[in-house]
Amino acid sequence: MTSVPDYSSASLHTIDKQGRPSTIPALQEWTASSGVYTFSEHTHIVLDQASFLELQSTGTVFAEDILQQTGFSIPLISAASAGNGDIFLSLISDDTSLGVEGYRLEIGSAISISAATVDGVFYGTRTLLQLLRQQQTLPAGTARDWPDYPQRSLMVDVGRKYFSIPWLENHIRELAYLKYNYLHLHLSDNYGFRLPSERHPEVVSKQYYTKAELQALIELAQRYHITIVPEIDMPGHMDPILAQHPELQLISTSGKRKPGDIDLGNEASYVLLKDLLDEFIPLFPGPYWHIGADEYLMTEAYTDYPQLLKYAHDHYGPDATERDTYLGFVNWAHEIVKAHGKRTRTWNDGLYGGTAITAAADMIYEHWDDSGLTPAEIVERGISIMNCNGDYLYYVLAPAVDENGNGPHFNPSPAKIYEIYEQHIFQNQHTIAPHHPLNVGAKLHVWCDYPNEQTEQQIDAGIELLLRSLAQKNWGSAKLVPAYDQYQAIISRIGRAPGYITLPLAE
């Protein structure tokens, strides 16, 4: 539980010309008015009786978070209006300019949070928690607030490094507190496969998430309005699977086995991959499935693997090339995802170069690497894009200099994210128009290339400030302060999310 200062006045710290109170991200609009609101143990959370059922879960989570933050057990009631000192939550649809995630927060003798959707009301409660974290007497005023980008995300590479359930739970709460709405779990990679497979139990790593653990995590995420995006990386980064199925590993004409890459010229590979997709896609209720599809033969010539050319000729015609086999796989996996009623997400680096096949345009291209289509070319084709800029948004576990003498590795700066990075700037300074409608938002990534370089506690500390800088950029409101060193004071005042638990140092 966080101790809340008991200020005798309502001089909530304000630092910009609008007089906006300190929040992360900053409010889009604030209009001050006269009077104060005082929160106390006598406060009620009042759900509008006209939308009680829709708001019950959000109200319950809000009450639980207030208890964690203040120690006050605030009752949840249903009524048509609120009394002095109460907090009123309601669904309205008259302010359409707020969009699907925006909300209106009115502070007077009582507080009202209203929005067209439950998501909007939930984000209003996050703002109020941040204000109450700073003091219990609040100056009167009205906020209108909304995000400029619909997807605000964190990715965690649990494939290479197993992260504990409490760590993931902490970060669901943290993401929600900062108004993120997506958690991307990279569930397989060259050091691990973390899902409990019934069809292929041989590929499961020693440390994995049980179905009960996953279900509980999904339910917590849903309560906090976080969508989990699962990923099984294929057709590359498949070492744990290929260790059990060496007959499916890609082998060159010289007999060299390509680490991590499955042989897309072998029909049996597709049987295995379809088994995994069909088994796990239904396990996650969200609207997306990430197929990975990155770094397949990224550093080697496709021509060293003639079976890929043969497959391309057999399936896509005599003019097809080896790359068409890879692009054909992407479209094949995409059709399976669509058959399950979901939309495909994929890394951008390989989605080019075919003569017979073009990667599908109804996927979301997650642009991390400057290869293939530029961001401008992607959106010109009508394709949605997520900004995964490796120059700013890759937190990579790695030694300063690796065994090959390469380094330093990705080491993102919260100051550069806050002061320099923009949503429309992609790796190597490629740009698209600001606020392009196909730009869905940005994602911070935790990549565990060298999983033992940091503990999960060190990673937590390492991304804490990064998440807060990116939260401001993803929301898109005008910054409260121009410089990151000033922003750090706001970070300190806002603190961690209610319910955040400091984990033990030993793993």
ZATORKOL-973370 format. One record per residue (C-alpha): z negated, y, x. Coordinates in Angstrom, 3 decimals. Example, Ala and Ser with C-alpha at 12.3 -4.5 7.8 and 13.67 -1.06 7.14 Angstrom:
<recs>
z;y;x
-7.800;-4.500;12.300
-7.140;-1.060;13.670
</recs>
This chain:
<recs>
z;y;x
0.000;0.000;0.000
0.875;3.474;1.275
-1.718;6.224;1.073
-0.383;9.209;-0.897
-1.550;12.705;0.082
-3.340;14.584;-2.691
-1.871;18.073;-2.355
-3.586;20.851;-4.226
-0.332;22.715;-4.870
3.225;21.747;-5.744
4.793;23.056;-2.531
6.844;19.915;-1.935
8.594;20.374;1.380
12.006;22.016;0.936
14.306;22.993;3.755
17.699;24.037;2.436
19.069;26.977;0.496
19.103;25.057;-2.799
15.418;24.338;-2.411
16.146;20.621;-2.680
13.100;18.433;-1.994
13.230;15.972;0.876
14.872;12.682;-0.105
17.104;10.099;1.584
19.883;10.534;0.729
19.704;14.211;-0.193
20.144;15.154;-3.833
23.584;16.355;-4.886
22.171;19.180;-7.041
18.744;20.712;-7.619
17.687;23.561;-9.907
14.095;24.742;-9.584
12.049;25.869;-12.572
8.495;27.016;-13.216
5.526;24.710;-13.568
4.332;21.481;-12.014
4.017;17.795;-12.738
0.964;15.811;-11.711
1.018;12.043;-11.283
-2.246;10.167;-11.816
-3.758;6.853;-12.808
-3.387;8.021;-16.424
0.413;8.194;-16.205
2.512;5.880;-18.393
6.042;4.648;-17.772
7.717;5.130;-21.134
10.928;3.280;-21.883
13.057;4.827;-24.598
12.624;2.523;-27.565
16.358;2.736;-28.269
17.112;0.998;-24.937
13.865;-0.817;-24.199
15.400;-4.232;-23.534
18.082;-2.872;-21.195
15.517;-0.888;-19.179
12.644;-3.377;-19.188
13.465;-4.957;-15.818
13.975;-1.595;-14.106
10.751;-0.277;-15.625
8.836;-3.340;-14.478
10.144;-3.066;-10.911
9.308;0.645;-10.895
5.730;-0.073;-12.031
5.347;-2.766;-9.363
6.580;-0.376;-6.689
4.226;2.379;-7.856
1.348;-0.093;-7.601
2.375;-0.997;-4.045
2.755;2.644;-3.077
-0.212;4.305;-4.793
-2.596;1.568;-5.890
-2.280;2.726;-9.504
-1.489;0.099;-12.133
0.683;2.112;-14.516
1.302;0.651;-17.991
4.796;0.194;-19.347
5.249;1.227;-22.983
8.042;1.815;-25.489
8.333;5.102;-27.373
10.820;7.749;-28.441
9.371;10.403;-26.111
6.832;10.914;-23.346
3.509;12.737;-23.264
2.227;15.048;-20.551
2.002;13.279;-17.211
4.230;10.405;-18.308
7.568;9.222;-16.887
10.308;8.680;-19.472
13.310;6.414;-18.762
16.322;6.509;-21.059
20.002;5.652;-21.295
22.339;8.465;-22.294
26.079;8.975;-21.967
26.623;12.697;-22.595
26.850;13.759;-18.918
29.978;11.825;-17.952
30.404;13.712;-14.673
27.494;11.708;-13.242
29.637;8.553;-13.191
28.370;4.995;-13.416
25.573;5.345;-10.841
24.507;8.945;-11.287
21.342;10.134;-13.022
19.506;13.224;-14.193
15.892;13.776;-13.109
13.890;16.440;-14.955
10.424;17.360;-13.719
8.105;19.371;-15.942
4.811;18.542;-17.615
6.374;15.067;-17.906
9.241;13.484;-15.979
12.487;12.261;-17.501
15.064;10.041;-15.787
18.243;9.553;-17.789
21.626;8.023;-16.997
24.605;6.390;-18.626
23.792;3.052;-16.967
20.756;1.060;-15.905
21.938;1.422;-12.291
21.697;5.190;-12.616
18.181;5.032;-14.052
17.160;2.695;-11.220
18.383;5.145;-8.560
16.444;7.892;-10.294
13.284;5.817;-9.900
14.033;5.480;-6.168
14.185;9.267;-5.851
10.917;9.642;-7.730
9.222;7.052;-5.524
10.267;9.061;-2.475
8.903;12.274;-3.978
5.610;10.621;-4.920
5.409;9.146;-1.426
5.074;12.727;-0.182
2.665;14.094;-2.788
1.417;13.534;-6.325
1.891;17.091;-7.579
5.574;17.954;-7.869
7.255;21.307;-8.520
9.266;21.502;-11.724
13.033;21.315;-11.565
16.124;19.335;-12.459
18.221;17.118;-10.214
21.724;15.857;-10.931
22.601;13.162;-8.452
25.397;10.640;-7.891
27.046;8.712;-5.035
30.430;9.685;-3.643
31.166;6.080;-2.592
30.665;3.057;-4.860
29.740;0.487;-2.177
26.951;1.108;0.315
26.252;-1.956;2.387
24.432;-3.813;5.153
25.761;-7.014;6.738
23.462;-9.469;8.517
24.814;-12.237;10.752
22.501;-15.041;9.675
25.091;-17.550;10.894
24.430;-16.991;14.577
20.742;-16.115;14.145
18.501;-17.441;11.393
16.593;-14.607;9.702
13.455;-15.448;7.774
13.289;-15.030;4.016
10.550;-12.337;4.313
12.849;-10.330;6.632
15.675;-10.508;4.106
13.309;-9.631;1.245
12.077;-6.604;3.194
15.605;-5.378;3.612
16.534;-5.835;-0.029
13.673;-3.447;-0.824
14.657;-1.094;1.995
18.293;-1.006;0.903
17.337;-0.227;-2.678
14.906;2.502;-1.572
17.774;4.197;0.284
20.237;3.669;-2.614
22.385;1.026;-0.936
23.780;-1.543;-3.350
25.286;-4.405;-1.283
23.891;-6.978;1.156
26.575;-8.999;2.943
25.278;-12.310;4.339
27.476;-13.761;7.089
26.302;-17.324;6.450
28.261;-19.241;9.079
29.445;-18.635;12.606
29.660;-20.367;15.953
25.905;-21.032;16.189
25.031;-22.023;12.657
25.913;-22.993;9.096
23.051;-21.874;6.842
23.984;-23.265;3.433
22.743;-26.624;2.064
25.932;-28.607;1.508
25.921;-31.689;-0.706
29.601;-32.393;-0.117
29.359;-32.027;3.664
25.713;-32.333;4.721
26.853;-33.120;8.254
27.791;-29.479;8.913
24.427;-27.937;7.927
22.309;-26.471;10.736
18.694;-27.416;11.342
17.605;-24.008;10.038
19.187;-23.270;6.683
18.376;-21.665;3.339
17.534;-24.053;0.545
19.071;-23.553;-2.876
15.662;-22.550;-4.203
15.309;-19.921;-1.467
18.787;-18.591;-2.135
18.175;-18.435;-5.869
14.920;-16.529;-5.352
16.651;-14.138;-2.958
19.493;-13.569;-5.426
16.998;-12.889;-8.219
15.077;-10.382;-6.082
18.341;-8.665;-5.161
19.349;-8.454;-8.818
16.008;-6.868;-9.740
16.623;-4.241;-7.044
20.262;-3.675;-8.043
21.572;-5.172;-4.811
24.687;-7.365;-4.943
24.760;-10.167;-2.388
28.179;-10.743;-0.824
28.293;-14.242;0.735
30.638;-15.199;3.557
31.642;-18.512;5.080
33.812;-17.523;8.023
37.091;-19.456;8.242
39.507;-20.471;9.767
37.847;-19.218;12.982
34.209;-19.161;14.090
33.787;-22.698;12.730
32.078;-24.398;15.683
29.231;-26.086;13.728
31.742;-27.601;11.311
34.214;-28.659;13.992
31.433;-30.254;16.024
31.204;-32.763;13.178
34.969;-32.856;12.563
36.594;-32.717;16.024
39.761;-34.248;14.576
40.363;-30.929;12.781
39.983;-28.662;15.809
43.046;-26.711;16.919
44.529;-28.306;20.065
47.270;-26.769;22.225
50.268;-28.560;23.734
48.299;-28.819;27.000
45.440;-30.570;25.220
43.108;-27.570;25.272
40.745;-27.368;22.327
40.412;-23.894;20.846
36.690;-23.213;20.258
35.876;-22.336;16.678
39.406;-22.520;15.261
40.375;-25.155;12.733
43.907;-26.576;12.817
45.816;-24.896;9.988
48.718;-27.200;10.719
46.666;-30.178;9.531
46.569;-30.794;5.770
43.123;-32.386;6.125
41.727;-28.998;7.199
42.533;-27.537;3.799
40.733;-30.379;2.047
37.530;-29.616;3.969
37.815;-25.861;3.519
38.440;-26.193;-0.217
35.414;-28.466;-0.523
33.213;-25.764;1.016
34.662;-22.944;-1.072
34.440;-24.869;-4.325
30.867;-25.915;-3.598
29.424;-22.550;-2.610
31.331;-19.852;-4.479
29.590;-20.758;-7.787
26.184;-20.570;-6.083
26.392;-16.769;-5.912
26.759;-14.789;-9.150
28.139;-11.584;-7.621
31.764;-10.471;-8.068
32.843;-10.991;-4.434
33.400;-13.743;-1.891
34.114;-12.981;1.769
36.458;-15.456;3.490
36.031;-14.003;6.996
39.486;-14.749;8.457
38.791;-12.767;11.639
39.723;-13.456;15.255
41.805;-16.574;14.642
43.723;-17.099;17.888
42.918;-13.497;18.673
43.194;-13.863;22.454
45.770;-16.672;22.715
49.444;-17.115;21.900
50.286;-18.761;18.601
53.243;-20.379;20.360
50.858;-22.640;22.306
50.257;-24.465;19.023
53.618;-25.758;17.734
51.951;-27.518;14.807
51.431;-24.064;13.285
55.155;-23.344;13.451
55.980;-26.719;11.926
53.554;-26.090;9.060
55.107;-22.670;8.489
58.623;-24.118;8.367
57.559;-26.935;6.059
55.748;-24.628;3.622
57.337;-21.194;3.914
60.911;-21.814;5.035
62.998;-21.888;8.238
62.503;-18.192;9.000
58.701;-18.434;8.946
56.661;-18.013;12.133
53.345;-19.366;13.360
51.557;-16.286;12.005
52.807;-17.093;8.541
50.646;-20.218;8.654
47.561;-18.049;9.188
48.610;-15.515;6.532
49.422;-18.362;4.183
45.874;-19.642;4.661
44.454;-16.211;3.774
46.437;-16.155;0.540
45.561;-19.797;-0.179
41.817;-19.111;0.173
42.236;-15.925;-1.861
43.714;-17.929;-4.754
40.711;-20.274;-4.707
38.345;-17.298;-4.830
40.290;-15.808;-7.740
40.210;-19.151;-9.555
36.402;-18.847;-9.462
36.637;-15.420;-11.098
35.800;-13.395;-7.995
37.499;-10.897;-5.717
38.203;-11.688;-2.071
36.974;-9.645;0.861
38.334;-10.235;4.364
38.193;-8.721;7.847
41.299;-6.710;8.675
42.211;-7.746;12.223
44.694;-10.542;11.493
46.366;-9.395;8.287
49.778;-8.560;9.716
52.781;-9.937;11.575
54.300;-12.518;9.247
57.996;-12.793;8.439
57.740;-14.951;5.312
54.190;-14.190;4.123
52.371;-10.920;3.447
48.619;-10.933;2.916
47.683;-10.317;-0.718
47.109;-6.712;-1.740
44.387;-7.369;-4.326
41.748;-8.171;-1.690
39.362;-5.679;-0.066
40.290;-5.183;3.591
37.167;-4.600;5.666
38.460;-2.512;8.544
36.472;-2.990;11.736
39.147;-3.308;14.422
42.183;-1.231;15.334
44.794;-3.966;14.989
47.547;-4.590;12.493
47.912;-2.165;9.612
46.315;1.226;10.090
43.861;2.421;7.430
46.531;4.825;6.178
49.052;1.991;5.856
46.482;-0.140;4.021
45.782;2.434;1.323
49.484;3.359;1.096
50.049;-0.239;-0.040
47.442;0.239;-2.775
44.828;-1.931;-1.011
41.107;-1.170;-1.211
39.434;-0.626;2.155
35.846;-0.666;3.390
34.937;1.312;6.486
33.344;-1.073;8.988
34.047;1.159;12.001
33.086;-0.848;15.082
32.653;2.365;17.076
29.733;3.545;14.921
28.570;0.775;12.595
28.215;-2.344;14.795
24.706;-3.215;15.952
25.330;-6.139;18.310
22.741;-8.345;19.944
23.982;-8.643;23.512
22.836;-8.022;27.091
23.776;-4.680;28.610
26.184;-6.633;30.816
27.156;-10.192;29.882
27.855;-13.190;32.124
31.455;-12.020;32.616
30.401;-8.569;33.748
31.466;-6.940;30.481
29.429;-4.213;28.911
27.737;-2.255;27.652
28.241;-3.705;24.203
28.138;-1.950;20.842
25.056;0.241;20.627
25.311;2.538;17.602
23.550;5.869;17.509
21.757;7.124;14.382
22.333;10.676;15.611
26.098;10.153;15.901
26.255;8.522;12.474
24.351;11.449;10.980
26.141;14.243;12.832
29.671;12.977;13.624
30.705;9.899;11.659
32.505;10.342;8.344
33.545;7.782;5.734
37.252;8.494;6.162
37.179;8.033;9.971
37.914;4.476;11.107
37.879;2.836;14.531
39.752;4.742;17.247
39.750;7.846;15.060
42.226;6.552;12.488
41.769;8.510;9.292
42.674;8.539;5.626
42.218;11.373;3.165
38.554;12.259;2.564
37.227;10.619;-0.602
40.346;8.521;-1.014
39.935;6.525;-4.249
40.665;3.236;-2.424
37.935;3.869;0.164
35.019;1.931;-1.322
32.430;2.999;1.271
30.874;1.954;4.560
28.776;-0.880;5.922
26.294;-1.234;8.786
26.601;-4.579;10.608
24.049;-6.664;12.485
25.987;-9.046;14.744
24.010;-11.669;16.665
26.470;-12.594;19.426
23.507;-13.370;21.689
20.886;-14.389;19.116
17.970;-14.634;21.539
18.383;-11.117;22.908
16.179;-9.662;20.154
13.601;-10.915;17.695
14.074;-10.142;14.026
11.242;-7.602;14.371
13.151;-5.807;17.135
16.281;-5.838;14.996
14.306;-4.368;12.106
13.166;-1.505;14.323
16.663;-1.152;15.772
18.412;-0.642;12.435
15.720;1.343;10.602
17.097;4.744;11.634
20.728;3.619;11.454
20.278;2.657;7.804
18.799;6.049;7.019
21.596;7.970;8.714
24.293;5.913;6.996
22.510;6.229;3.628
23.081;9.979;3.784
26.763;9.624;4.693
27.446;6.941;2.074
25.889;8.956;-0.736
27.994;11.946;0.284
25.710;14.820;-0.715
25.348;17.884;1.475
22.862;17.215;4.248
19.458;18.869;4.009
19.514;19.638;7.738
22.468;19.730;10.136
20.918;18.025;13.156
19.535;14.512;13.520
16.406;15.678;15.350
15.540;17.662;12.198
16.411;14.683;10.004
13.799;12.563;11.779
11.048;14.608;10.127
12.489;13.739;6.723
12.673;10.065;7.707
8.999;10.171;8.611
8.013;11.729;5.287
10.006;9.240;3.208
8.649;6.187;5.037
9.388;2.562;4.300
10.086;1.079;0.900
7.193;0.103;-1.360
6.471;-3.578;-0.812
7.813;-3.552;2.744
5.683;-5.957;4.778
5.189;-5.669;8.530
6.065;-9.118;9.830
4.101;-10.894;12.566
5.432;-10.353;16.103
5.883;-14.031;16.930
8.917;-15.764;15.474
</recs>
